[in-house]
Amino acid sequence: MDRIRIRGGNRLTGEISISGAKNAALPLMAASLLSDAPLTLGNLPHLADISTLASLLGVLGVEIAMEGDAPKGGHVGRVLTLHARKITSTTAPYDLVRQMRASILVLGGLVAREGVAKVSLPGGCAIGNRPVDLHLKGLEQLGAAIDVQGGYIEARAPKGLTGAHIVFPFVSVGATENLMIAATLARGETVLANAAREPEVVDLANCLVAMGAKIAGIGSGTLTIQGVTSLHGASHEVVPDRIETGTYALAAAMTGGDVELKGADPAQNEALFEKLREAGVRVTATEGGVRVTPGRGRVRGVDVMTEPYPGFPTDLQAQMMALMVIGSGVAMITETIFENRFMHVSELSRMGAEITVHGASAMVRGVKALAGAEVMATDLRASVSLVLAGLVAEGETIISRVYHLDRGYERLVEKLAACGADIERLSN
């Protein structure tokens, strides 16, 4: 199993190209199931999760062709054409779905187009209970019969889906995406109220419209979808990854660096950038993206609460905590999205962090220095918070179980090393 070794203390300087968003690319790939015409996606990141979903779509009969790399805005992403000419299987097997929670997104497309789907209950990061109840209740409101047995979800709508008014009891990105996908081919009108507004949801909606879907209210909390009988092919560019943007912005802030994030969209990360400015870090928009430069003295402790977009993203909570660990004063970080997302606390504490967890909140007392240590990644975002801590720790940090990083960060080691980090991947 590979590990990452970091010798801390180097200031990051230079440019980092931001990849396409994993969390946007996955639902876009699942949307290919809706049409028998090709869907071409540009700016796809080269990640383990992308490969996993490509393998799953292949099992379902989707033909996938790599069209090469295409430069855009200073960064390079893969171009993939997905052609679901004929669905050859409506079963998404356990051995693939268990690797990644986003695999549940094939459910809506399969039942909408084929009238039947059998999808294994999903896996993914162990960051708490993330039930698929909202997905299933929504599909039932659209007319599907749902049965869960033997670890599989079976959905049947032999006469097709019918539009409905669905009110989410709380904001769910995955459920919004799955039901939006399904509703595009449902008869009549579907309204999704209290829908997620994340940029990745907006990106999916824009792609579906390019394929011929009729969706109003894009970017708002209420989506209105007029069902159509079929969708056609389209070409679409995946939006830049706001979580990768935020991660490298925090890395620059931690090391007192001067880094331009090429291809980043400043508007996607306003909640983070506001907190960075409050902490004393300079964040400015540039012609090609975003530049992060140090303020005067140590960063200041600031309180953070995770919230659905446009609030502070849960996927940046662990990285923000790493910054607060070396800040001055005290910071309170409250997690409202997932109930088990402080697993990085024990590993940061091994490096000298002073963190006290009280239920859904963590009190962080800033320390002047961290010490390198052997630490273990527990999930995708927790693992990268340990990388950030290693960048500033005195001595050597060894991070194990880095396969989590391969799921969400494209060429992380290379990108950091190019800006001066003393970091390398060790293969056993």
C-alpha positions in Angstrom: 0.0 0.0 0.0 1.4 3.4 -1.0 2.3 6.1 1.4 3.2 9.8 1.2 6.3 11.3 2.8 6.5 15.0 3.5 9.3 17.0 5.0 7.7 20.2 6.2 8.8 23.8 6.3 8.8 24.8 2.6 6.8 27.8 1.4 4.6 27.1 -1.6 5.1 29.5 -4.5 4.0 29.3 -8.1 0.9 28.1 -10.0 -1.4 25.1 -9.5 -3.9 24.2 -12.3 -7.3 23.3 -11.0 -8.8 20.1 -12.4 -12.4 19.4 -13.4 -14.7 18.8 -10.4 -15.1 15.1 -9.4 -18.4 15.8 -7.8 -19.7 17.4 -11.0 -18.3 14.8 -13.3 -19.9 11.7 -11.6 -23.5 12.8 -12.0 -22.8 14.0 -15.6 -21.5 10.6 -16.4 -24.6 9.0 -14.9 -26.7 11.3 -17.1 -25.4 9.5 -20.2 -27.8 6.7 -19.4 -30.8 8.9 -20.3 -30.1 9.0 -24.1 -29.1 6.6 -26.9 -27.0 9.4 -28.4 -23.4 10.2 -27.3 -22.6 12.5 -24.5 -19.1 14.1 -24.7 -17.6 15.4 -21.4 -14.5 17.6 -21.4 -12.2 18.6 -18.5 -12.7 15.3 -16.7 -10.2 14.7 -13.9 -8.2 11.5 -13.9 -9.3 10.0 -10.6 -10.1 6.6 -9.1 -13.8 7.5 -8.7 -14.1 8.4 -12.3 -12.6 5.1 -13.3 -14.9 3.2 -11.0 -18.1 4.8 -12.4 -16.8 4.3 -16.0 -16.4 0.6 -15.2 -19.9 0.5 -13.7 -21.4 2.3 -16.8 -19.6 -0.2 -19.0 -21.3 -3.1 -17.2 -24.6 -1.5 -17.9 -23.8 -1.3 -21.7 -22.4 2.3 -22.1 -19.7 2.5 -24.7 -16.9 4.7 -23.4 -14.2 6.2 -25.6 -11.3 8.5 -24.6 -11.1 11.4 -27.0 -7.8 12.6 -25.7 -6.8 15.6 -23.6 -8.0 19.1 -24.3 -6.4 22.3 -23.0 -8.8 24.9 -21.6 -8.1 27.9 -19.4 -4.6 26.9 -18.4 -5.4 23.4 -17.3 -5.9 20.1 -19.1 -8.7 17.6 -18.6 -9.6 14.3 -20.3 -12.3 14.2 -22.9 -14.6 11.2 -22.7 -17.5 10.2 -24.9 -20.2 8.0 -23.3 -22.6 6.4 -25.6 -25.5 4.4 -24.1 -26.7 3.2 -27.4 -28.4 0.2 -25.7 -28.7 -0.6 -22.0 -27.6 -4.2 -21.8 -28.0 -4.6 -18.1 -30.1 -2.8 -15.5 -28.2 -4.3 -12.5 -25.4 -2.3 -10.8 -23.4 -5.0 -8.9 -22.1 -4.8 -5.4 -18.5 -5.2 -6.2 -18.5 -1.8 -8.1 -21.1 0.1 -6.2 -19.5 -0.6 -2.8 -16.4 1.3 -3.8 -18.1 4.7 -4.3 -21.3 6.2 -2.9 -22.0 8.2 -6.1 -22.8 5.0 -7.9 -26.3 5.4 -6.6 -26.7 8.0 -9.3 -27.3 5.4 -12.0 -30.6 4.5 -10.3 -32.6 7.5 -11.6 -31.4 7.2 -15.2 -32.0 3.4 -15.4 -35.5 3.4 -14.0 -36.4 6.5 -16.1 -35.2 5.0 -19.4 -35.7 1.3 -18.9 -38.5 1.2 -16.3 -36.4 -1.1 -14.1 -33.2 -0.9 -12.1 -31.4 -3.0 -9.5 -28.7 -1.2 -7.7 -26.6 -2.3 -4.8 -26.7 -0.2 -1.7 -23.7 2.1 -2.0 -20.4 2.4 -0.1 -17.8 5.2 0.0 -16.1 7.1 2.7 -16.9 6.2 6.3 -17.9 9.7 7.4 -21.2 8.8 9.0 -24.7 7.8 8.1 -25.7 9.0 4.6 -29.0 7.1 3.9 -30.5 6.9 0.5 -34.0 7.3 1.8 -34.6 10.6 0.0 -33.6 9.1 -3.3 -36.0 6.2 -2.8 -39.0 8.2 -1.4 -38.6 10.7 -4.3 -38.6 7.9 -6.9 -41.7 6.4 -5.2 -43.4 9.8 -5.6 -42.5 9.7 -9.3 -44.4 6.4 -9.5 -41.7 3.8 -9.1 -42.2 0.7 -6.9 -39.2 0.3 -4.6 -38.1 -2.9 -2.9 -34.9 -3.2 -0.8 -33.7 -6.7 -0.1 -30.5 -8.7 -0.1 -28.5 -5.5 -0.1 -30.0 -4.3 -3.4 -32.5 -1.5 -4.3 -35.0 -2.7 -6.9 -37.0 0.0 -8.6 -39.8 -0.7 -11.1 -41.8 1.7 -13.3 -42.9 -0.4 -16.3 -45.3 2.3 -17.5 -42.7 5.1 -17.0 -42.4 7.7 -14.3 -44.9 10.5 -13.7 -44.1 14.0 -12.5 -44.7 14.9 -8.9 -44.1 17.7 -6.3 -41.3 16.6 -4.1 -40.2 18.6 -1.0 -36.9 17.5 0.5 -37.0 17.6 4.3 -33.4 18.7 4.2 -30.9 19.7 1.4 -29.4 16.6 -0.3 -27.1 17.0 -3.2 -27.2 13.3 -4.3 -31.0 13.1 -4.0 -31.5 16.3 -6.0 -29.2 15.0 -8.7 -30.8 11.6 -8.9 -34.3 12.8 -9.0 -33.5 15.6 -11.5 -32.0 12.9 -13.8 -35.1 10.7 -13.4 -37.6 13.5 -13.8 -36.2 14.6 -17.2 -38.0 11.6 -18.8 -41.0 11.5 -16.5 -44.5 12.4 -17.9 -45.7 15.9 -16.9 -44.1 18.3 -14.4 -41.9 17.6 -11.5 -41.0 20.2 -8.8 -38.1 19.6 -6.5 -38.4 22.0 -3.5 -35.6 22.6 -1.1 -33.3 21.4 -3.8 -29.5 21.6 -3.5 -27.9 24.6 -5.1 -24.3 23.5 -5.3 -22.3 24.4 -8.5 -22.1 20.7 -9.3 -26.0 20.5 -9.3 -26.1 23.6 -11.5 -23.6 22.0 -13.9 -25.7 18.8 -14.1 -28.8 20.8 -14.9 -27.0 22.8 -17.6 -25.8 19.6 -19.2 -29.3 18.1 -19.1 -30.7 21.2 -20.8 -28.0 20.9 -23.5 -29.3 17.3 -24.0 -32.9 18.6 -24.5 -34.3 18.6 -20.9 -36.6 21.4 -19.8 -35.5 22.6 -16.4 -36.4 26.0 -14.8 -35.0 27.5 -11.6 -31.5 26.4 -12.1 -29.3 27.6 -9.3 -32.3 28.2 -7.0 -33.8 26.0 -4.2 -36.8 25.1 -6.5 -36.3 23.2 -9.7 -39.2 22.7 -12.1 -38.7 20.0 -14.7 -41.1 19.4 -17.7 -40.6 15.8 -18.8 -39.7 15.0 -22.4 -40.0 11.8 -24.3 -36.3 11.6 -25.1 -33.0 13.3 -24.8 -30.3 13.8 -27.5 -26.5 13.9 -27.4 -24.4 16.9 -26.3 -20.9 18.2 -25.5 -20.3 19.7 -22.1 -17.3 21.0 -20.1 -17.0 20.0 -16.4 -16.8 23.0 -14.0 -13.5 23.5 -12.1 -13.3 21.7 -8.7 -14.1 24.1 -5.9 -12.9 21.6 -3.3 -9.6 21.2 -4.9 -9.4 25.0 -5.2 -10.2 25.4 -1.6 -7.7 22.7 -0.5 -4.8 24.4 -2.4 -5.8 27.8 -1.2 -5.6 26.5 2.4 -2.2 24.9 1.6 -0.9 28.3 0.4 -2.3 30.0 3.5 -0.8 27.4 5.9 2.7 27.7 4.4 2.6 31.5 4.0 2.9 31.0 0.3 2.1 32.9 -2.9 0.1 30.6 -5.2 -2.1 31.3 -8.2 -4.8 28.7 -8.7 -5.3 28.6 -12.5 -8.7 27.9 -13.8 -10.4 28.4 -10.4 -13.8 30.1 -10.3 -13.7 32.6 -7.4 -17.5 32.7 -7.2 -17.7 29.1 -6.2 -15.6 29.5 -3.0 -16.9 32.8 -1.5 -17.7 31.2 1.8 -14.1 29.9 2.2 -12.5 33.0 0.9 -14.5 35.1 3.3 -13.1 33.0 6.2 -9.6 33.2 4.9 -9.8 37.0 4.7 -11.2 37.1 8.2 -8.2 35.0 9.3 -5.8 37.5 7.7 -5.0 35.8 4.4 -5.1 37.7 1.1 -7.3 36.2 -1.6 -7.7 38.1 -4.9 -9.2 37.2 -8.3 -6.9 37.1 -11.2 -7.4 37.0 -15.0 -6.8 33.2 -14.9 -8.2 32.3 -11.5 -7.4 33.1 -7.9 -4.2 34.2 -6.1 -3.6 33.5 -2.4 -0.9 35.5 -0.6 0.0 35.9 3.1 -1.2 38.7 5.4 0.8 40.0 8.3 1.8 37.5 11.0 0.1 34.3 11.9 -3.3 33.5 10.6 -6.1 34.2 13.2 -8.5 31.7 14.6 -12.0 32.0 13.1 -15.2 30.1 13.8 -16.6 28.0 11.0 -19.9 26.1 10.6 -20.5 23.8 7.6 -23.7 24.4 5.7 -25.3 23.5 2.3 -24.1 25.8 -0.5 -23.6 28.7 -0.5 -22.5 28.1 3.0 -19.1 26.7 4.1 -18.6 23.3 2.5 -18.3 20.2 4.6 -15.7 18.9 2.2 -13.4 21.7 3.3 -13.9 21.4 7.0 -11.0 19.1 7.7 -8.6 21.3 5.7 -9.8 24.4 7.4 -9.2 22.7 10.8 -5.6 22.0 9.7 -5.2 25.8 9.1 -6.7 26.7 12.5 -4.4 24.2 14.2 -1.5 26.6 13.5 -3.4 29.8 13.9 -3.4 32.2 16.8 -6.1 32.0 19.4 -9.1 29.7 19.5 -11.4 28.5 16.7 -14.7 26.6 16.9 -15.5 24.4 14.0 -19.0 23.0 13.9 -20.1 20.2 11.5 -23.8 20.2 10.6 -23.8 17.9 7.5 -22.2 14.6 8.6 -22.1 13.3 12.1 -18.9 11.4 11.9 -16.5 13.8 10.2 -14.0 14.5 12.9 -11.9 11.3 12.4 -8.9 13.4 11.4 -8.8 15.0 14.8 -6.9 12.1 16.4 -4.3 12.1 13.7 -3.8 15.8 13.8 -3.4 15.5 17.5 -0.6 13.0 17.0 1.2 15.9 15.2 0.8 18.2 18.2 -2.6 19.8 17.5 -4.7 20.8 20.4 -8.3 20.0 19.6 -11.3 19.1 21.8 -14.4 17.6 20.3 -17.8 18.3 21.9 -20.5 16.5 19.9 -20.7 18.2 16.5 -18.2 21.0 17.4 -14.4 21.0 17.7 -12.6 23.6 19.7 -9.1 24.2 18.2 -6.4 26.0 20.2 -3.7 27.2 17.8 -0.2 26.0 18.4 3.0 27.6 17.2 4.4 24.4 15.6 3.4 20.9 14.5 5.8 17.9 14.6 6.0 15.3 11.8 4.6 11.9 12.7 3.3 8.7 11.1 -0.5 9.2 10.5 -3.3 7.3 8.8 -5.9 8.6 6.4 -9.5 7.7 7.3 -11.4 9.3 4.4 -10.9 11.5 1.4 -10.9 15.0 2.9 -9.4 13.9 6.2 -6.4 12.4 4.3 -5.7 15.7 2.6 -5.9 17.6 5.9 -3.0 15.5 7.0 -1.1 16.4 3.9 -1.6 20.1 4.7 -0.4 19.6 8.2 2.6 17.8 7.0 3.6 20.7 4.8 4.2 22.9 7.9 5.2 20.2 10.4 8.8 20.1 11.7 10.5 17.0 10.5 9.0 14.1 8.5 5.4 13.1 8.1 4.4 9.7 6.7 0.8 9.3 5.6 -0.6 5.8 5.0 -3.8 4.6 3.3 -3.4 7.3 0.7 -5.7 5.5 -1.7 -8.4 7.8 -0.3 -6.5 10.7 -2.0 -6.6 9.0 -5.4 -10.4 9.2 -5.3 -10.5 12.9 -5.2 -7.2 14.7 -6.0 -5.6 14.5 -9.4 -1.8 14.5 -9.3 -1.7 16.0 -5.8 1.9 15.1 -5.1 3.1 16.5 -8.4 1.1 19.7 -8.0 2.5 20.5 -4.6 6.0 19.5 -5.4 6.0 21.8 -8.4 5.3 24.7 -6.0 8.2 23.8 -3.7 6.8 21.2 -1.3 9.2 18.4 -0.2 6.7 15.6 -0.9 6.9 12.2 -2.5 4.8 9.1 -2.9 6.4 5.9 -1.7 5.4 2.6 -3.3 5.7 -0.6 -1.3 
